[in-house]
Amino acid sequence: MVILARKTQSLRQLVRLTWCPWEEKITEAAIISQHQAQAVLTSQPRAIGRARVSVQHKDGAVRLKDLHQAGAMKLLFPQGRPHPEAVMVNTAGGITGGDRFNVSATALERGKITVTTQAAERAYRAQPGETGRMETRLEVASGAELNWLPQETILFDGCRFSRSLRVDMAIDARFLMVEPVVFGRMAMREELRNANFRDRVEIHRAGEMIYYDGVDLEGDIAATLDRPAVAAGARAMAALVLAAPDAEAWLKPMREMLPPSGGVSLVTDGLLVLRLLAEDSFTLRQSLVPILDRLTENGLPRCWRL
């Protein structure tokens, strides 16, 4: 293949000719714009990762049923845990513009699984016009339990990151999730003055949507967080949701454990929602880890303590 590029007054040009020596003639000619040709030459490699796991209750124990992983997303399973624990590892080292990740986990009838991350995820500076994306799909069958407990997502200045989480659960299933987010590295005195973060979470129980949450932060995120009605200067936050038949029983214990910068409510029957703000990730963990320990009956993944 020979690639030629010449500027013409019409801004369209003959830039690609495919030559087949075995036929000794030109078999294809393509006319593309100079802008398209330049995009091909300057495009950078992007990370793509997929992971899928399911568990089932069989022969008196919960065991893996299906497992698939590809690209930059891997799953590790620590030994000695009371039920399967999937630890996500992003071998790309973080997420930047153009990266694509897809994760799905299923707890079949009477199954139980916890999904977490090896360390904090990082959303790095992105090229103009490019967005890193993470899509997660979780399913919890009748009598099953699924804990979605990733560690913090750290947003860097200049990042463009969009993620979505959808949960489909049976009416008697139990689902616990937490999503901590840190806005810049406080130890580095980093402020998010030009960044983009989009987050969507929706939970469906027996086919009915019971929870929908969205976050859209763009531009000078630090200035937005400084507003008293938004975060009053906090640089770390966490959203925790417990969807379970016994959710109401946890309302009083959670309120007793929360600092003044947190709040928890029973949104509807079987749905508890907790919000927590903190000045940094260390302070956030001081409040969050004891709460997660209690909700998981001291089953918080070990990687949270490393």
Contacts in CASP RR format, 6 or more apart in sequence:
PFRMAT RR
TARGET T0000
AUTHOR 0000-0000-0000
METHOD contacts of the structure
MODEL  1
MVILARKTQSLRQLVRLTWCPWEEKITEAAIISQHQAQAVLTSQPRAIGR
ARVSVQHKDGAVRLKDLHQAGAMKLLFPQGRPHPEAVMVNTAGGITGGDR
FNVSATALERGKITVTTQAAERAYRAQPGETGRMETRLEVASGAELNWLP
QETILFDGCRFSRSLRVDMAIDARFLMVEPVVFGRMAMREELRNANFRDR
VEIHRAGEMIYYDGVDLEGDIAATLDRPAVAAGARAMAALVLAAPDAEAW
LKPMREMLPPSGGVSLVTDGLLVLRLLAEDSFTLRQSLVPILDRLTENGL
PRCWRL
1 16 0 8 1.000
1 17 0 8 1.000
1 18 0 8 1.000
1 19 0 8 1.000
2 16 0 8 1.000
2 17 0 8 1.000
2 18 0 8 1.000
2 19 0 8 1.000
3 15 0 8 1.000
3 16 0 8 1.000
3 37 0 8 1.000
4 14 0 8 1.000
4 15 0 8 1.000
4 16 0 8 1.000
4 17 0 8 1.000
5 13 0 8 1.000
5 15 0 8 1.000
5 34 0 8 1.000
5 37 0 8 1.000
6 13 0 8 1.000
6 14 0 8 1.000
6 15 0 8 1.000
7 13 0 8 1.000
7 34 0 8 1.000
11 33 0 8 1.000
11 34 0 8 1.000
12 31 0 8 1.000
12 32 0 8 1.000
12 33 0 8 1.000
13 31 0 8 1.000
13 32 0 8 1.000
13 33 0 8 1.000
13 34 0 8 1.000
14 29 0 8 1.000
14 30 0 8 1.000
14 31 0 8 1.000
15 30 0 8 1.000
15 31 0 8 1.000
15 32 0 8 1.000
15 34 0 8 1.000
15 37 0 8 1.000
16 28 0 8 1.000
16 29 0 8 1.000
16 30 0 8 1.000
16 32 0 8 1.000
17 26 0 8 1.000
17 28 0 8 1.000
17 29 0 8 1.000
18 26 0 8 1.000
18 27 0 8 1.000
18 28 0 8 1.000
18 29 0 8 1.000
19 25 0 8 1.000
19 26 0 8 1.000
19 27 0 8 1.000
20 26 0 8 1.000
20 27 0 8 1.000
44 127 0 8 1.000
46 96 0 8 1.000
46 97 0 8 1.000
46 98 0 8 1.000
46 99 0 8 1.000
46 100 0 8 1.000
47 71 0 8 1.000
47 72 0 8 1.000
47 90 0 8 1.000
47 92 0 8 1.000
47 94 0 8 1.000
47 95 0 8 1.000
47 96 0 8 1.000
47 99 0 8 1.000
47 100 0 8 1.000
47 101 0 8 1.000
48 71 0 8 1.000
48 72 0 8 1.000
48 99 0 8 1.000
48 100 0 8 1.000
48 101 0 8 1.000
49 70 0 8 1.000
49 71 0 8 1.000
49 72 0 8 1.000
49 73 0 8 1.000
49 100 0 8 1.000
49 101 0 8 1.000
49 102 0 8 1.000
50 68 0 8 1.000
50 69 0 8 1.000
50 70 0 8 1.000
50 71 0 8 1.000
50 73 0 8 1.000
50 101 0 8 1.000
50 102 0 8 1.000
50 103 0 8 1.000
51 68 0 8 1.000
51 69 0 8 1.000
51 70 0 8 1.000
51 73 0 8 1.000
51 74 0 8 1.000
51 75 0 8 1.000
51 86 0 8 1.000
51 88 0 8 1.000
51 102 0 8 1.000
51 103 0 8 1.000
51 104 0 8 1.000
52 66 0 8 1.000
52 67 0 8 1.000
52 68 0 8 1.000
52 69 0 8 1.000
52 103 0 8 1.000
52 104 0 8 1.000
52 105 0 8 1.000
53 64 0 8 1.000
53 66 0 8 1.000
53 67 0 8 1.000
53 68 0 8 1.000
53 75 0 8 1.000
53 84 0 8 1.000
53 86 0 8 1.000
53 104 0 8 1.000
53 105 0 8 1.000
53 106 0 8 1.000
53 113 0 8 1.000
53 115 0 8 1.000
54 64 0 8 1.000
54 65 0 8 1.000
54 66 0 8 1.000
54 67 0 8 1.000
54 105 0 8 1.000
54 106 0 8 1.000
54 107 0 8 1.000
54 108 0 8 1.000
55 62 0 8 1.000
55 63 0 8 1.000
55 64 0 8 1.000
55 65 0 8 1.000
55 83 0 8 1.000
55 84 0 8 1.000
55 106 0 8 1.000
55 107 0 8 1.000
55 108 0 8 1.000
55 111 0 8 1.000
55 112 0 8 1.000
55 113 0 8 1.000
56 62 0 8 1.000
56 63 0 8 1.000
56 65 0 8 1.000
56 108 0 8 1.000
56 109 0 8 1.000
56 111 0 8 1.000
57 63 0 8 1.000
57 108 0 8 1.000
57 109 0 8 1.000
57 110 0 8 1.000
57 111 0 8 1.000
62 83 0 8 1.000
62 84 0 8 1.000
62 110 0 8 1.000
62 111 0 8 1.000
62 112 0 8 1.000
62 113 0 8 1.000
63 84 0 8 1.000
64 77 0 8 1.000
64 84 0 8 1.000
65 108 0 8 1.000
66 106 0 8 1.000
67 75 0 8 1.000
69 75 0 8 1.000
71 91 0 8 1.000
72 90 0 8 1.000
72 91 0 8 1.000
72 92 0 8 1.000
72 93 0 8 1.000
72 99 0 8 1.000
72 101 0 8 1.000
73 88 0 8 1.000
73 89 0 8 1.000
73 90 0 8 1.000
73 91 0 8 1.000
73 101 0 8 1.000
73 102 0 8 1.000
73 103 0 8 1.000
74 88 0 8 1.000
74 89 0 8 1.000
74 91 0 8 1.000
75 86 0 8 1.000
75 87 0 8 1.000
75 88 0 8 1.000
75 89 0 8 1.000
76 86 0 8 1.000
76 87 0 8 1.000
76 89 0 8 1.000
76 118 0 8 1.000
77 84 0 8 1.000
77 85 0 8 1.000
77 86 0 8 1.000
77 87 0 8 1.000
78 85 0 8 1.000
78 87 0 8 1.000
78 301 0 8 1.000
78 302 0 8 1.000
81 114 0 8 1.000
82 299 0 8 1.000
83 111 0 8 1.000
83 112 0 8 1.000
83 113 0 8 1.000
83 114 0 8 1.000
84 112 0 8 1.000
84 113 0 8 1.000
84 114 0 8 1.000
85 113 0 8 1.000
85 114 0 8 1.000
85 115 0 8 1.000
85 116 0 8 1.000
85 301 0 8 1.000
86 105 0 8 1.000
86 113 0 8 1.000
86 114 0 8 1.000
86 115 0 8 1.000
86 116 0 8 1.000
87 116 0 8 1.000
87 117 0 8 1.000
87 118 0 8 1.000
87 301 0 8 1.000
87 303 0 8 1.000
88 103 0 8 1.000
88 115 0 8 1.000
88 116 0 8 1.000
88 117 0 8 1.000
88 118 0 8 1.000
88 150 0 8 1.000
89 117 0 8 1.000
89 118 0 8 1.000
90 101 0 8 1.000
90 117 0 8 1.000
90 121 0 8 1.000
92 99 0 8 1.000
93 122 0 8 1.000
94 121 0 8 1.000
94 122 0 8 1.000
94 123 0 8 1.000
94 124 0 8 1.000
95 101 0 8 1.000
95 121 0 8 1.000
95 122 0 8 1.000
95 123 0 8 1.000
95 124 0 8 1.000
95 132 0 8 1.000
95 134 0 8 1.000
95 161 0 8 1.000
96 123 0 8 1.000
96 124 0 8 1.000
96 125 0 8 1.000
96 126 0 8 1.000
96 127 0 8 1.000
96 130 0 8 1.000
96 132 0 8 1.000
96 159 0 8 1.000
97 126 0 8 1.000
97 127 0 8 1.000
97 130 0 8 1.000
97 131 0 8 1.000
97 132 0 8 1.000
97 160 0 8 1.000
97 161 0 8 1.000
98 126 0 8 1.000
98 130 0 8 1.000
98 131 0 8 1.000
98 132 0 8 1.000
98 133 0 8 1.000
99 132 0 8 1.000
99 133 0 8 1.000
100 132 0 8 1.000
100 133 0 8 1.000
101 133 0 8 1.000
101 134 0 8 1.000
101 135 0 8 1.000
102 134 0 8 1.000
102 135 0 8 1.000
102 136 0 8 1.000
102 137 0 8 1.000
103 115 0 8 1.000
103 134 0 8 1.000
103 135 0 8 1.000
103 136 0 8 1.000
103 137 0 8 1.000
104 136 0 8 1.000
104 137 0 8 1.000
104 138 0 8 1.000
104 139 0 8 1.000
105 113 0 8 1.000
105 115 0 8 1.000
105 137 0 8 1.000
105 138 0 8 1.000
105 139 0 8 1.000
105 146 0 8 1.000
105 148 0 8 1.000
106 138 0 8 1.000
106 139 0 8 1.000
106 140 0 8 1.000
106 141 0 8 1.000
107 113 0 8 1.000
107 139 0 8 1.000
107 140 0 8 1.000
107 141 0 8 1.000
107 144 0 8 1.000
107 145 0 8 1.000
107 146 0 8 1.000
107 173 0 8 1.000
108 141 0 8 1.000
108 144 0 8 1.000
109 141 0 8 1.000
109 142 0 8 1.000
109 143 0 8 1.000
109 144 0 8 1.000
110 141 0 8 1.000
110 142 0 8 1.000
110 143 0 8 1.000
110 144 0 8 1.000
111 141 0 8 1.000
111 143 0 8 1.000
111 144 0 8 1.000
111 145 0 8 1.000
112 144 0 8 1.000
112 145 0 8 1.000
112 146 0 8 1.000
113 145 0 8 1.000
113 146 0 8 1.000
113 147 0 8 1.000
114 146 0 8 1.000
114 147 0 8 1.000
114 149 0 8 1.000
114 296 0 8 1.000
114 299 0 8 1.000
114 301 0 8 1.000
115 138 0 8 1.000
115 146 0 8 1.000
115 147 0 8 1.000
115 148 0 8 1.000
115 149 0 8 1.000
115 150 0 8 1.000
116 149 0 8 1.000
116 150 0 8 1.000
116 151 0 8 1.000
116 301 0 8 1.000
116 303 0 8 1.000
116 304 0 8 1.000
117 150 0 8 1.000
117 151 0 8 1.000
117 303 0 8 1.000
118 303 0 8 1.000
119 151 0 8 1.000
119 303 0 8 1.000
119 306 0 8 1.000
120 151 0 8 1.000
120 152 0 8 1.000
120 153 0 8 1.000
120 154 0 8 1.000
120 182 0 8 1.000
120 281 0 8 1.000
121 150 0 8 1.000
121 151 0 8 1.000
121 152 0 8 1.000
121 153 0 8 1.000
121 154 0 8 1.000
122 153 0 8 1.000
122 154 0 8 1.000
122 156 0 8 1.000
123 132 0 8 1.000
123 153 0 8 1.000
123 154 0 8 1.000
123 155 0 8 1.000
123 156 0 8 1.000
123 159 0 8 1.000
123 161 0 8 1.000
123 197 0 8 1.000
124 156 0 8 1.000
124 159 0 8 1.000
125 156 0 8 1.000
125 157 0 8 1.000
125 158 0 8 1.000
125 159 0 8 1.000
126 132 0 8 1.000
126 158 0 8 1.000
126 159 0 8 1.000
126 160 0 8 1.000
126 161 0 8 1.000
129 160 0 8 1.000
130 160 0 8 1.000
131 160 0 8 1.000
131 161 0 8 1.000
131 162 0 8 1.000
131 196 0 8 1.000
132 160 0 8 1.000
132 161 0 8 1.000
132 162 0 8 1.000
133 161 0 8 1.000
133 162 0 8 1.000
133 163 0 8 1.000
134 161 0 8 1.000
134 162 0 8 1.000
134 163 0 8 1.000
134 164 0 8 1.000
135 163 0 8 1.000
135 164 0 8 1.000
136 148 0 8 1.000
136 163 0 8 1.000
136 164 0 8 1.000
136 165 0 8 1.000
136 166 0 8 1.000
137 165 0 8 1.000
137 166 0 8 1.000
137 168 0 8 1.000
138 146 0 8 1.000
138 148 0 8 1.000
138 165 0 8 1.000
138 166 0 8 1.000
138 167 0 8 1.000
138 168 0 8 1.000
138 175 0 8 1.000
139 146 0 8 1.000
139 167 0 8 1.000
139 168 0 8 1.000
139 169 0 8 1.000
140 146 0 8 1.000
140 167 0 8 1.000
140 168 0 8 1.000
140 169 0 8 1.000
140 170 0 8 1.000
140 173 0 8 1.000
140 174 0 8 1.000
140 175 0 8 1.000
141 170 0 8 1.000
141 173 0 8 1.000
142 170 0 8 1.000
142 171 0 8 1.000
142 172 0 8 1.000
142 173 0 8 1.000
143 170 0 8 1.000
143 172 0 8 1.000
143 173 0 8 1.000
143 174 0 8 1.000
144 170 0 8 1.000
144 173 0 8 1.000
144 174 0 8 1.000
145 173 0 8 1.000
145 174 0 8 1.000
145 175 0 8 1.000
145 176 0 8 1.000
146 169 0 8 1.000
146 173 0 8 1.000
146 174 0 8 1.000
146 175 0 8 1.000
146 176 0 8 1.000
147 175 0 8 1.000
147 176 0 8 1.000
147 177 0 8 1.000
147 296 0 8 1.000
148 165 0 8 1.000
148 167 0 8 1.000
148 175 0 8 1.000
148 176 0 8 1.000
148 177 0 8 1.000
148 178 0 8 1.000
149 176 0 8 1.000
149 177 0 8 1.000
149 178 0 8 1.000
149 292 0 8 1.000
149 296 0 8 1.000
149 300 0 8 1.000
149 301 0 8 1.000
149 304 0 8 1.000
150 178 0 8 1.000
150 179 0 8 1.000
150 180 0 8 1.000
151 180 0 8 1.000
151 303 0 8 1.000
151 304 0 8 1.000
152 180 0 8 1.000
152 181 0 8 1.000
152 182 0 8 1.000
152 236 0 8 1.000
152 281 0 8 1.000
152 284 0 8 1.000
153 161 0 8 1.000
153 163 0 8 1.000
153 179 0 8 1.000
153 180 0 8 1.000
153 181 0 8 1.000
153 182 0 8 1.000
154 182 0 8 1.000
154 184 0 8 1.000
154 185 0 8 1.000
154 281 0 8 1.000
155 161 0 8 1.000
155 181 0 8 1.000
155 182 0 8 1.000
155 183 0 8 1.000
155 184 0 8 1.000
155 192 0 8 1.000
155 195 0 8 1.000
155 197 0 8 1.000
155 221 0 8 1.000
156 184 0 8 1.000
156 185 0 8 1.000
156 190 0 8 1.000
156 192 0 8 1.000
156 195 0 8 1.000
157 184 0 8 1.000
157 190 0 8 1.000
157 191 0 8 1.000
157 192 0 8 1.000
157 193 0 8 1.000
157 194 0 8 1.000
157 195 0 8 1.000
158 192 0 8 1.000
158 194 0 8 1.000
158 195 0 8 1.000
158 196 0 8 1.000
159 192 0 8 1.000
159 195 0 8 1.000
159 196 0 8 1.000
159 197 0 8 1.000
160 195 0 8 1.000
160 196 0 8 1.000
161 196 0 8 1.000
161 197 0 8 1.000
161 198 0 8 1.000
162 196 0 8 1.000
162 197 0 8 1.000
162 198 0 8 1.000
162 199 0 8 1.000
163 198 0 8 1.000
163 199 0 8 1.000
163 200 0 8 1.000
164 199 0 8 1.000
164 200 0 8 1.000
164 201 0 8 1.000
165 177 0 8 1.000
165 179 0 8 1.000
165 200 0 8 1.000
165 201 0 8 1.000
165 202 0 8 1.000
166 201 0 8 1.000
166 202 0 8 1.000
166 203 0 8 1.000
166 204 0 8 1.000
167 175 0 8 1.000
167 177 0 8 1.000
167 201 0 8 1.000
167 202 0 8 1.000
167 203 0 8 1.000
167 204 0 8 1.000
167 243 0 8 1.000
168 204 0 8 1.000
168 207 0 8 1.000
169 175 0 8 1.000
169 203 0 8 1.000
169 204 0 8 1.000
169 205 0 8 1.000
169 206 0 8 1.000
169 243 0 8 1.000
170 205 0 8 1.000
170 206 0 8 1.000
171 205 0 8 1.000
171 206 0 8 1.000
172 245 0 8 1.000
173 205 0 8 1.000
173 243 0 8 1.000
173 244 0 8 1.000
174 242 0 8 1.000
174 243 0 8 1.000
174 244 0 8 1.000
174 245 0 8 1.000
175 203 0 8 1.000
175 241 0 8 1.000
175 242 0 8 1.000
175 243 0 8 1.000
175 244 0 8 1.000
176 240 0 8 1.000
176 241 0 8 1.000
176 242 0 8 1.000
176 243 0 8 1.000
176 244 0 8 1.000
176 295 0 8 1.000
176 296 0 8 1.000
177 201 0 8 1.000
177 240 0 8 1.000
177 241 0 8 1.000
178 238 0 8 1.000
178 239 0 8 1.000
178 240 0 8 1.000
178 241 0 8 1.000
178 288 0 8 1.000
178 292 0 8 1.000
179 199 0 8 1.000
179 201 0 8 1.000
179 238 0 8 1.000
179 239 0 8 1.000
180 236 0 8 1.000
180 237 0 8 1.000
180 238 0 8 1.000
180 281 0 8 1.000
180 284 0 8 1.000
180 288 0 8 1.000
181 197 0 8 1.000
181 199 0 8 1.000
181 236 0 8 1.000
181 237 0 8 1.000
181 238 0 8 1.000
182 235 0 8 1.000
182 236 0 8 1.000
182 280 0 8 1.000
182 281 0 8 1.000
182 284 0 8 1.000
183 192 0 8 1.000
183 221 0 8 1.000
183 222 0 8 1.000
183 225 0 8 1.000
183 235 0 8 1.000
183 236 0 8 1.000
184 190 0 8 1.000
184 191 0 8 1.000
184 192 0 8 1.000
184 235 0 8 1.000
186 235 0 8 1.000
186 279 0 8 1.000
186 280 0 8 1.000
186 281 0 8 1.000
191 222 0 8 1.000
192 219 0 8 1.000
192 220 0 8 1.000
192 221 0 8 1.000
192 222 0 8 1.000
193 219 0 8 1.000
193 220 0 8 1.000
193 221 0 8 1.000
193 222 0 8 1.000
193 223 0 8 1.000
194 219 0 8 1.000
194 220 0 8 1.000
195 217 0 8 1.000
195 218 0 8 1.000
195 219 0 8 1.000
195 221 0 8 1.000
196 217 0 8 1.000
196 218 0 8 1.000
196 219 0 8 1.000
197 215 0 8 1.000
197 216 0 8 1.000
197 217 0 8 1.000
197 218 0 8 1.000
197 221 0 8 1.000
198 215 0 8 1.000
198 216 0 8 1.000
198 217 0 8 1.000
199 213 0 8 1.000
199 214 0 8 1.000
199 215 0 8 1.000
200 212 0 8 1.000
200 213 0 8 1.000
200 214 0 8 1.000
201 211 0 8 1.000
201 212 0 8 1.000
201 213 0 8 1.000
201 214 0 8 1.000
201 239 0 8 1.000
201 241 0 8 1.000
202 209 0 8 1.000
202 211 0 8 1.000
202 212 0 8 1.000
202 213 0 8 1.000
203 209 0 8 1.000
203 210 0 8 1.000
203 211 0 8 1.000
203 212 0 8 1.000
203 241 0 8 1.000
203 243 0 8 1.000
203 271 0 8 1.000
204 210 0 8 1.000
205 243 0 8 1.000
210 243 0 8 1.000
210 267 0 8 1.000
210 268 0 8 1.000
210 271 0 8 1.000
211 241 0 8 1.000
211 243 0 8 1.000
211 267 0 8 1.000
211 271 0 8 1.000
211 273 0 8 1.000
213 239 0 8 1.000
217 224 0 8 1.000
224 230 0 8 1.000
224 231 0 8 1.000
225 231 0 8 1.000
225 233 0 8 1.000
225 234 0 8 1.000
225 235 0 8 1.000
226 232 0 8 1.000
226 233 0 8 1.000
231 237 0 8 1.000
231 277 0 8 1.000
232 277 0 8 1.000
233 279 0 8 1.000
234 261 0 8 1.000
234 277 0 8 1.000
234 278 0 8 1.000
234 279 0 8 1.000
235 278 0 8 1.000
235 279 0 8 1.000
235 280 0 8 1.000
236 277 0 8 1.000
236 278 0 8 1.000
236 279 0 8 1.000
236 280 0 8 1.000
236 281 0 8 1.000
236 283 0 8 1.000
236 284 0 8 1.000
237 275 0 8 1.000
237 276 0 8 1.000
237 277 0 8 1.000
237 278 0 8 1.000
237 284 0 8 1.000
238 274 0 8 1.000
238 275 0 8 1.000
238 276 0 8 1.000
238 284 0 8 1.000
238 288 0 8 1.000
239 273 0 8 1.000
239 274 0 8 1.000
239 275 0 8 1.000
239 276 0 8 1.000
240 273 0 8 1.000
240 274 0 8 1.000
240 275 0 8 1.000
240 276 0 8 1.000
240 288 0 8 1.000
240 291 0 8 1.000
240 292 0 8 1.000
241 271 0 8 1.000
241 272 0 8 1.000
241 273 0 8 1.000
241 274 0 8 1.000
242 250 0 8 1.000
242 271 0 8 1.000
242 272 0 8 1.000
242 274 0 8 1.000
242 295 0 8 1.000
243 270 0 8 1.000
243 271 0 8 1.000
243 272 0 8 1.000
244 270 0 8 1.000
244 272 0 8 1.000
245 270 0 8 1.000
246 270 0 8 1.000
247 266 0 8 1.000
247 269 0 8 1.000
247 270 0 8 1.000
247 271 0 8 1.000
247 272 0 8 1.000
248 266 0 8 1.000
248 269 0 8 1.000
248 270 0 8 1.000
248 272 0 8 1.000
250 272 0 8 1.000
250 295 0 8 1.000
251 264 0 8 1.000
251 265 0 8 1.000
251 266 0 8 1.000
251 272 0 8 1.000
253 294 0 8 1.000
254 264 0 8 1.000
254 272 0 8 1.000
254 274 0 8 1.000
254 291 0 8 1.000
255 263 0 8 1.000
255 264 0 8 1.000
257 287 0 8 1.000
257 290 0 8 1.000
257 291 0 8 1.000
257 294 0 8 1.000
258 264 0 8 1.000
258 274 0 8 1.000
258 276 0 8 1.000
258 287 0 8 1.000
258 291 0 8 1.000
259 276 0 8 1.000
259 287 0 8 1.000
261 276 0 8 1.000
261 277 0 8 1.000
261 278 0 8 1.000
262 274 0 8 1.000
262 275 0 8 1.000
262 276 0 8 1.000
262 277 0 8 1.000
262 287 0 8 1.000
263 274 0 8 1.000
263 275 0 8 1.000
263 276 0 8 1.000
264 272 0 8 1.000
264 273 0 8 1.000
264 274 0 8 1.000
264 275 0 8 1.000
265 272 0 8 1.000
265 273 0 8 1.000
266 272 0 8 1.000
267 273 0 8 1.000
274 291 0 8 1.000
276 284 0 8 1.000
276 287 0 8 1.000
276 288 0 8 1.000
278 284 0 8 1.000
278 286 0 8 1.000
278 287 0 8 1.000
289 300 0 8 1.000
289 304 0 8 1.000
289 305 0 8 1.000
292 300 0 8 1.000
292 304 0 8 1.000
293 299 0 8 1.000
293 300 0 8 1.000
END
